[in-house]
Amino acid sequence: MVASTIPAVAIPIVDINPELVNKLQQLGPRYTSYPTADRFTEAFGYRDYLQAVASLRTRGSKNALSLYLHIPFCDTVCYYCACNKIVTKNREKAAIYLSYLKREIAMQGRLFSGMNQVAQLHFGGGTPTYLSNGQMANLMAYLRRWFQFAPDDVGEYSIEIDPRTVSAERVHHLRAQGFNRISLGVQDFDPHVQKAVNRIQPEAQTLEIINAARDARFRSISIDLIYGLPQQNVITMGQTLAKVIKANPDRIAVYNYAHMPHLFKPQRRIVEQDLPSAEAKLDMLSLCIKRLTDAGYVYIGMDHFAKPTDELAVAQRHGRLHRNFQGYSTHADADLVSCGVSAISAVAATYSQNVKTLDAYYDLIEKNELPIARGIKLTMDDVLRRVIIQMLMCNFELSIASIEEAYPITFNDYFATELVAISGLAQDGLLDIDAEWLTVTAKGRLLIRNICMVFDRYLYAKSASLRYSKTI
């Protein structure tokens, strides 16, 4: 089966205008949350999280949960990586970590007793498949002890894997353990690029795992790519895209490599002279969008593409698409409960993030406290702006009437300053504005972060953080 079998549908058009991109390029958030994580403070702690859970119970929440587990370990370091990870070959560290992770799961399970229905699960890292088959089976069984999972045909249970760490047999075990979605890190098939980023991953090895996932009847197979890596160019990117399209995954994520060696030490091993120019990166992005949409994939937004029949594309068409710390999601109404070092939860009108080091994580769990380091309690203004940013990021349009019906405001008065600012973007052709709608144009889809930044109150109070990447 090849990508040409994808049903023909109307594909949203993305118009890349290099002159406009160069004019509007700036540092800005990716809006996997609002307020963004750099606005979290240590004033929010464990007891604030308990109050948030209590508020769900008081309201009698019937919404299913989304669970996220962070497995921070890796065998080797990929030079481009900006994740919170621990590179070690000492497997005993993972065994110790699992013992504490299970204690945190039990704490969360007790808190959500009676509200512990789960419709979505995601294992991220690090490398979740760093865990042995036995450790993974034990961990999944432990999760089911504390939470009730929706049936396999209803729930979305995904895991990120490094194809270098699993066999075809292991893939079948993962399916039997309850995972029904699988995401493969590929980044680039070119051997020179792989060598430059210290991730040697033969194409045959990756294809073997994709085929095993199909044989095991995973509901969705996703591939992650990165553009802007050292030694990359339009030709090598085109060759990788051809191989990816032939492999026919259900979803494809194409991330922009953000070179920030001042923040992420592994990136210091990348030779900066080997990085493509900004112009070359834009050419690669243009090629990705053209090739993937020509192959029948829907441009979901930001970095994501999906087949028209995929649940992400269906959710977008029906206005049910959501965005959280894992990217785009189909479960807009689910509170996110996260476990593990650095993991971020979104419960009621709060965000909370766990401590980032193993020692701090172990110390707090030994005290029978959830290992929360910081967070934020959202105001009505935060919630309102979060809804607006979500609508723009996920649906590329905003109904002014729907906002006025849901919140006690007059849109044009409340956002008078923002409407003045956004009129400039409208003049640049990024969106259309009338009395009822804000509608992002084909030119604006690629610069959606710029549009959303207009509604970010915190950016007015503080200049763009050095932790932000460029908007394109």
Secondary structure as a PSIPRED ss2 file (coil, helix, strand):
# PSIPRED VFORMAT (PSIPRED V4.0)

   1 M C   1.000  0.000  0.000
   2 V C   1.000  0.000  0.000
   3 A H   0.000  1.000  0.000
   4 S H   0.000  1.000  0.000
   5 T H   0.000  1.000  0.000
   6 I C   1.000  0.000  0.000
   7 P C   1.000  0.000  0.000
   8 A C   1.000  0.000  0.000
   9 V C   1.000  0.000  0.000
  10 A C   1.000  0.000  0.000
  11 I C   1.000  0.000  0.000
  12 P C   1.000  0.000  0.000
  13 I C   1.000  0.000  0.000
  14 V C   1.000  0.000  0.000
  15 D C   1.000  0.000  0.000
  16 I C   1.000  0.000  0.000
  17 N C   1.000  0.000  0.000
  18 P H   0.000  1.000  0.000
  19 E H   0.000  1.000  0.000
  20 L H   0.000  1.000  0.000
  21 V H   0.000  1.000  0.000
  22 N H   0.000  1.000  0.000
  23 K H   0.000  1.000  0.000
  24 L H   0.000  1.000  0.000
  25 Q C   1.000  0.000  0.000
  26 Q C   1.000  0.000  0.000
  27 L E   0.000  0.000  1.000
  28 G E   0.000  0.000  1.000
  29 P C   1.000  0.000  0.000
  30 R C   1.000  0.000  0.000
  31 Y C   1.000  0.000  0.000
  32 T C   1.000  0.000  0.000
  33 S C   1.000  0.000  0.000
  34 Y C   1.000  0.000  0.000
  35 P C   1.000  0.000  0.000
  36 T C   1.000  0.000  0.000
  37 A H   0.000  1.000  0.000
  38 D H   0.000  1.000  0.000
  39 R H   0.000  1.000  0.000
  40 F C   1.000  0.000  0.000
  41 T E   0.000  0.000  1.000
  42 E C   1.000  0.000  0.000
  43 A C   1.000  0.000  0.000
  44 F C   1.000  0.000  0.000
  45 G C   1.000  0.000  0.000
  46 Y H   0.000  1.000  0.000
  47 R H   0.000  1.000  0.000
  48 D H   0.000  1.000  0.000
  49 Y H   0.000  1.000  0.000
  50 L H   0.000  1.000  0.000
  51 Q H   0.000  1.000  0.000
  52 A H   0.000  1.000  0.000
  53 V H   0.000  1.000  0.000
  54 A H   0.000  1.000  0.000
  55 S H   0.000  1.000  0.000
  56 L H   0.000  1.000  0.000
  57 R H   0.000  1.000  0.000
  58 T H   0.000  1.000  0.000
  59 R H   0.000  1.000  0.000
  60 G C   1.000  0.000  0.000
  61 S C   1.000  0.000  0.000
  62 K C   1.000  0.000  0.000
  63 N C   1.000  0.000  0.000
  64 A C   1.000  0.000  0.000
  65 L E   0.000  0.000  1.000
  66 S E   0.000  0.000  1.000
  67 L E   0.000  0.000  1.000
  68 Y E   0.000  0.000  1.000
  69 L E   0.000  0.000  1.000
  70 H E   0.000  0.000  1.000
  71 I E   0.000  0.000  1.000
  72 P C   1.000  0.000  0.000
  73 F E   0.000  0.000  1.000
  74 C E   0.000  0.000  1.000
  75 D C   1.000  0.000  0.000
  76 T C   1.000  0.000  0.000
  77 V C   1.000  0.000  0.000
  78 C C   1.000  0.000  0.000
  79 Y C   1.000  0.000  0.000
  80 Y C   1.000  0.000  0.000
  81 C C   1.000  0.000  0.000
  82 A C   1.000  0.000  0.000
  83 C C   1.000  0.000  0.000
  84 N C   1.000  0.000  0.000
  85 K C   1.000  0.000  0.000
  86 I E   0.000  0.000  1.000
  87 V E   0.000  0.000  1.000
  88 T C   1.000  0.000  0.000
  89 K C   1.000  0.000  0.000
  90 N C   1.000  0.000  0.000
  91 R H   0.000  1.000  0.000
  92 E H   0.000  1.000  0.000
  93 K H   0.000  1.000  0.000
  94 A H   0.000  1.000  0.000
  95 A H   0.000  1.000  0.000
  96 I H   0.000  1.000  0.000
  97 Y H   0.000  1.000  0.000
  98 L H   0.000  1.000  0.000
  99 S H   0.000  1.000  0.000
 100 Y H   0.000  1.000  0.000
 101 L H   0.000  1.000  0.000
 102 K H   0.000  1.000  0.000
 103 R H   0.000  1.000  0.000
 104 E H   0.000  1.000  0.000
 105 I H   0.000  1.000  0.000
 106 A H   0.000  1.000  0.000
 107 M H   0.000  1.000  0.000
 108 Q H   0.000  1.000  0.000
 109 G H   0.000  1.000  0.000
 110 R H   0.000  1.000  0.000
 111 L H   0.000  1.000  0.000
 112 F C   1.000  0.000  0.000
 113 S C   1.000  0.000  0.000
 114 G C   1.000  0.000  0.000
 115 M C   1.000  0.000  0.000
 116 N C   1.000  0.000  0.000
 117 Q E   0.000  0.000  1.000
 118 V E   0.000  0.000  1.000
 119 A E   0.000  0.000  1.000
 120 Q E   0.000  0.000  1.000
 121 L E   0.000  0.000  1.000
 122 H E   0.000  0.000  1.000
 123 F E   0.000  0.000  1.000
 124 G E   0.000  0.000  1.000
 125 G E   0.000  0.000  1.000
 126 G C   1.000  0.000  0.000
 127 T C   1.000  0.000  0.000
 128 P H   0.000  1.000  0.000
 129 T H   0.000  1.000  0.000
 130 Y H   0.000  1.000  0.000
 131 L C   1.000  0.000  0.000
 132 S C   1.000  0.000  0.000
 133 N H   0.000  1.000  0.000
 134 G H   0.000  1.000  0.000
 135 Q H   0.000  1.000  0.000
 136 M H   0.000  1.000  0.000
 137 A H   0.000  1.000  0.000
 138 N H   0.000  1.000  0.000
 139 L H   0.000  1.000  0.000
 140 M H   0.000  1.000  0.000
 141 A H   0.000  1.000  0.000
 142 Y H   0.000  1.000  0.000
 143 L H   0.000  1.000  0.000
 144 R H   0.000  1.000  0.000
 145 R H   0.000  1.000  0.000
 146 W H   0.000  1.000  0.000
 147 F C   1.000  0.000  0.000
 148 Q E   0.000  0.000  1.000
 149 F E   0.000  0.000  1.000
 150 A C   1.000  0.000  0.000
 151 P C   1.000  0.000  0.000
 152 D C   1.000  0.000  0.000
 153 D C   1.000  0.000  0.000
 154 V C   1.000  0.000  0.000
 155 G C   1.000  0.000  0.000
 156 E E   0.000  0.000  1.000
 157 Y E   0.000  0.000  1.000
 158 S E   0.000  0.000  1.000
 159 I E   0.000  0.000  1.000
 160 E E   0.000  0.000  1.000
 161 I E   0.000  0.000  1.000
 162 D C   1.000  0.000  0.000
 163 P H   0.000  1.000  0.000
 164 R H   0.000  1.000  0.000
 165 T H   0.000  1.000  0.000
 166 V C   1.000  0.000  0.000
 167 S C   1.000  0.000  0.000
 168 A H   0.000  1.000  0.000
 169 E H   0.000  1.000  0.000
 170 R H   0.000  1.000  0.000
 171 V H   0.000  1.000  0.000
 172 H H   0.000  1.000  0.000
 173 H H   0.000  1.000  0.000
 174 L H   0.000  1.000  0.000
 175 R H   0.000  1.000  0.000
 176 A H   0.000  1.000  0.000
 177 Q C   1.000  0.000  0.000
 178 G C   1.000  0.000  0.000
 179 F C   1.000  0.000  0.000
 180 N C   1.000  0.000  0.000
 181 R E   0.000  0.000  1.000
 182 I E   0.000  0.000  1.000
 183 S E   0.000  0.000  1.000
 184 L E   0.000  0.000  1.000
 185 G E   0.000  0.000  1.000
 186 V E   0.000  0.000  1.000
 187 Q E   0.000  0.000  1.000
 188 D C   1.000  0.000  0.000
 189 F C   1.000  0.000  0.000
 190 D C   1.000  0.000  0.000
 191 P H   0.000  1.000  0.000
 192 H H   0.000  1.000  0.000
 193 V H   0.000  1.000  0.000
 194 Q H   0.000  1.000  0.000
 195 K H   0.000  1.000  0.000
 196 A H   0.000  1.000  0.000
 197 V C   1.000  0.000  0.000
 198 N C   1.000  0.000  0.000
 199 R C   1.000  0.000  0.000
 200 I C   1.000  0.000  0.000
 201 Q C   1.000  0.000  0.000
 202 P C   1.000  0.000  0.000
 203 E H   0.000  1.000  0.000
 204 A H   0.000  1.000  0.000
 205 Q H   0.000  1.000  0.000
 206 T H   0.000  1.000  0.000
 207 L H   0.000  1.000  0.000
 208 E H   0.000  1.000  0.000
 209 I H   0.000  1.000  0.000
 210 I H   0.000  1.000  0.000
 211 N H   0.000  1.000  0.000
 212 A H   0.000  1.000  0.000
 213 A H   0.000  1.000  0.000
 214 R H   0.000  1.000  0.000
 215 D H   0.000  1.000  0.000
 216 A C   1.000  0.000  0.000
 217 R C   1.000  0.000  0.000
 218 F C   1.000  0.000  0.000
 219 R C   1.000  0.000  0.000
 220 S E   0.000  0.000  1.000
 221 I E   0.000  0.000  1.000
 222 S E   0.000  0.000  1.000
 223 I E   0.000  0.000  1.000
 224 D E   0.000  0.000  1.000
 225 L E   0.000  0.000  1.000
 226 I E   0.000  0.000  1.000
 227 Y E   0.000  0.000  1.000
 228 G C   1.000  0.000  0.000
 229 L C   1.000  0.000  0.000
 230 P C   1.000  0.000  0.000
 231 Q C   1.000  0.000  0.000
 232 Q C   1.000  0.000  0.000
 233 N C   1.000  0.000  0.000
 234 V H   0.000  1.000  0.000
 235 I H   0.000  1.000  0.000
 236 T H   0.000  1.000  0.000
 237 M H   0.000  1.000  0.000
 238 G H   0.000  1.000  0.000
 239 Q H   0.000  1.000  0.000
 240 T H   0.000  1.000  0.000
 241 L H   0.000  1.000  0.000
 242 A H   0.000  1.000  0.000
 243 K H   0.000  1.000  0.000
 244 V H   0.000  1.000  0.000
 245 I H   0.000  1.000  0.000
 246 K H   0.000  1.000  0.000
 247 A H   0.000  1.000  0.000
 248 N C   1.000  0.000  0.000
 249 P C   1.000  0.000  0.000
 250 D C   1.000  0.000  0.000
 251 R E   0.000  0.000  1.000
 252 I E   0.000  0.000  1.000
 253 A E   0.000  0.000  1.000
 254 V E   0.000  0.000  1.000
 255 Y E   0.000  0.000  1.000
 256 N E   0.000  0.000  1.000
 257 Y C   1.000  0.000  0.000
 258 A C   1.000  0.000  0.000
 259 H C   1.000  0.000  0.000
 260 M C   1.000  0.000  0.000
 261 P C   1.000  0.000  0.000
 262 H C   1.000  0.000  0.000
 263 L C   1.000  0.000  0.000
 264 F C   1.000  0.000  0.000
 265 K H   0.000  1.000  0.000
 266 P H   0.000  1.000  0.000
 267 Q H   0.000  1.000  0.000
 268 R H   0.000  1.000  0.000
 269 R H   0.000  1.000  0.000
 270 I C   1.000  0.000  0.000
 271 V C   1.000  0.000  0.000
 272 E H   0.000  1.000  0.000
 273 Q H   0.000  1.000  0.000
 274 D H   0.000  1.000  0.000
 275 L C   1.000  0.000  0.000
 276 P C   1.000  0.000  0.000
 277 S C   1.000  0.000  0.000
 278 A H   0.000  1.000  0.000
 279 E H   0.000  1.000  0.000
 280 A H   0.000  1.000  0.000
 281 K H   0.000  1.000  0.000
 282 L H   0.000  1.000  0.000
 283 D H   0.000  1.000  0.000
 284 M H   0.000  1.000  0.000
 285 L H   0.000  1.000  0.000
 286 S H   0.000  1.000  0.000
 287 L H   0.000  1.000  0.000
 288 C H   0.000  1.000  0.000
 289 I H   0.000  1.000  0.000
 290 K H   0.000  1.000  0.000
 291 R H   0.000  1.000  0.000
 292 L H   0.000  1.000  0.000
 293 T H   0.000  1.000  0.000
 294 D H   0.000  1.000  0.000
 295 A C   1.000  0.000  0.000
 296 G C   1.000  0.000  0.000
 297 Y C   1.000  0.000  0.000
 298 V E   0.000  0.000  1.000
 299 Y E   0.000  0.000  1.000
 300 I E   0.000  0.000  1.000
 301 G E   0.000  0.000  1.000
 302 M C   1.000  0.000  0.000
 303 D C   1.000  0.000  0.000
 304 H E   0.000  0.000  1.000
 305 F E   0.000  0.000  1.000
 306 A E   0.000  0.000  1.000
 307 K C   1.000  0.000  0.000
 308 P C   1.000  0.000  0.000
 309 T C   1.000  0.000  0.000
 310 D C   1.000  0.000  0.000
 311 E H   0.000  1.000  0.000
 312 L H   0.000  1.000  0.000
 313 A H   0.000  1.000  0.000
 314 V H   0.000  1.000  0.000
 315 A H   0.000  1.000  0.000
 316 Q H   0.000  1.000  0.000
 317 R H   0.000  1.000  0.000
 318 H C   1.000  0.000  0.000
 319 G C   1.000  0.000  0.000
 320 R C   1.000  0.000  0.000
 321 L C   1.000  0.000  0.000
 322 H E   0.000  0.000  1.000
 323 R E   0.000  0.000  1.000
 324 N E   0.000  0.000  1.000
 325 F C   1.000  0.000  0.000
 326 Q C   1.000  0.000  0.000
 327 G E   0.000  0.000  1.000
 328 Y E   0.000  0.000  1.000
 329 S E   0.000  0.000  1.000
 330 T C   1.000  0.000  0.000
 331 H C   1.000  0.000  0.000
 332 A C   1.000  0.000  0.000
 333 D C   1.000  0.000  0.000
 334 A C   1.000  0.000  0.000
 335 D E   0.000  0.000  1.000
 336 L E   0.000  0.000  1.000
 337 V E   0.000  0.000  1.000
 338 S E   0.000  0.000  1.000
 339 C E   0.000  0.000  1.000
 340 G C   1.000  0.000  0.000
 341 V C   1.000  0.000  0.000
 342 S C   1.000  0.000  0.000
 343 A C   1.000  0.000  0.000
 344 I E   0.000  0.000  1.000
 345 S E   0.000  0.000  1.000
 346 A E   0.000  0.000  1.000
 347 V E   0.000  0.000  1.000
 348 A C   1.000  0.000  0.000
 349 A C   1.000  0.000  0.000
 350 T E   0.000  0.000  1.000
 351 Y E   0.000  0.000  1.000
 352 S E   0.000  0.000  1.000
 353 Q E   0.000  0.000  1.000
 354 N E   0.000  0.000  1.000
 355 V C   1.000  0.000  0.000
 356 K C   1.000  0.000  0.000
 357 T C   1.000  0.000  0.000
 358 L H   0.000  1.000  0.000
 359 D H   0.000  1.000  0.000
 360 A H   0.000  1.000  0.000
 361 Y H   0.000  1.000  0.000
 362 Y H   0.000  1.000  0.000
 363 D H   0.000  1.000  0.000
 364 L H   0.000  1.000  0.000
 365 I H   0.000  1.000  0.000
 366 E H   0.000  1.000  0.000
 367 K C   1.000  0.000  0.000
 368 N C   1.000  0.000  0.000
 369 E C   1.000  0.000  0.000
 370 L C   1.000  0.000  0.000
 371 P C   1.000  0.000  0.000
 372 I E   0.000  0.000  1.000
 373 A E   0.000  0.000  1.000
 374 R E   0.000  0.000  1.000
 375 G E   0.000  0.000  1.000
 376 I E   0.000  0.000  1.000
 377 K E   0.000  0.000  1.000
 378 L C   1.000  0.000  0.000
 379 T C   1.000  0.000  0.000
 380 M H   0.000  1.000  0.000
 381 D H   0.000  1.000  0.000
 382 D H   0.000  1.000  0.000
 383 V H   0.000  1.000  0.000
 384 L H   0.000  1.000  0.000
 385 R H   0.000  1.000  0.000
 386 R H   0.000  1.000  0.000
 387 V H   0.000  1.000  0.000
 388 I H   0.000  1.000  0.000
 389 I H   0.000  1.000  0.000
 390 Q H   0.000  1.000  0.000
 391 M H   0.000  1.000  0.000
 392 L H   0.000  1.000  0.000
 393 M H   0.000  1.000  0.000
 394 C H   0.000  1.000  0.000
 395 N H   0.000  1.000  0.000
 396 F C   1.000  0.000  0.000
 397 E E   0.000  0.000  1.000
 398 L E   0.000  0.000  1.000
 399 S E   0.000  0.000  1.000
 400 I H   0.000  1.000  0.000
 401 A H   0.000  1.000  0.000
 402 S H   0.000  1.000  0.000
 403 I H   0.000  1.000  0.000
 404 E H   0.000  1.000  0.000
 405 E H   0.000  1.000  0.000
 406 A H   0.000  1.000  0.000
 407 Y C   1.000  0.000  0.000
 408 P C   1.000  0.000  0.000
 409 I C   1.000  0.000  0.000
 410 T C   1.000  0.000  0.000
 411 F H   0.000  1.000  0.000
 412 N H   0.000  1.000  0.000
 413 D H   0.000  1.000  0.000
 414 Y H   0.000  1.000  0.000
 415 F C   1.000  0.000  0.000
 416 A H   0.000  1.000  0.000
 417 T H   0.000  1.000  0.000
 418 E H   0.000  1.000  0.000
 419 L H   0.000  1.000  0.000
 420 V H   0.000  1.000  0.000
 421 A H   0.000  1.000  0.000
 422 I H   0.000  1.000  0.000
 423 S H   0.000  1.000  0.000
 424 G H   0.000  1.000  0.000
 425 L H   0.000  1.000  0.000
 426 A H   0.000  1.000  0.000
 427 Q H   0.000  1.000  0.000
 428 D C   1.000  0.000  0.000
 429 G C   1.000  0.000  0.000
 430 L C   1.000  0.000  0.000
 431 L E   0.000  0.000  1.000
 432 D E   0.000  0.000  1.000
 433 I E   0.000  0.000  1.000
 434 D C   1.000  0.000  0.000
 435 A C   1.000  0.000  0.000
 436 E C   1.000  0.000  0.000
 437 W E   0.000  0.000  1.000
 438 L E   0.000  0.000  1.000
 439 T E   0.000  0.000  1.000
 440 V E   0.000  0.000  1.000
 441 T C   1.000  0.000  0.000
 442 A H   0.000  1.000  0.000
 443 K H   0.000  1.000  0.000
 444 G H   0.000  1.000  0.000
 445 R H   0.000  1.000  0.000
 446 L C   1.000  0.000  0.000
 447 L C   1.000  0.000  0.000
 448 I H   0.000  1.000  0.000
 449 R H   0.000  1.000  0.000
 450 N H   0.000  1.000  0.000
 451 I H   0.000  1.000  0.000
 452 C H   0.000  1.000  0.000
 453 M H   0.000  1.000  0.000
 454 V C   1.000  0.000  0.000
 455 F C   1.000  0.000  0.000
 456 D C   1.000  0.000  0.000
 457 R H   0.000  1.000  0.000
 458 Y H   0.000  1.000  0.000
 459 L H   0.000  1.000  0.000
 460 Y H   0.000  1.000  0.000
 461 A H   0.000  1.000  0.000
 462 K C   1.000  0.000  0.000
 463 S C   1.000  0.000  0.000
 464 A C   1.000  0.000  0.000
 465 S C   1.000  0.000  0.000
 466 L C   1.000  0.000  0.000
 467 R C   1.000  0.000  0.000
 468 Y C   1.000  0.000  0.000
 469 S E   0.000  0.000  1.000
 470 K E   0.000  0.000  1.000
 471 T C   1.000  0.000  0.000
 472 I C   1.000  0.000  0.000
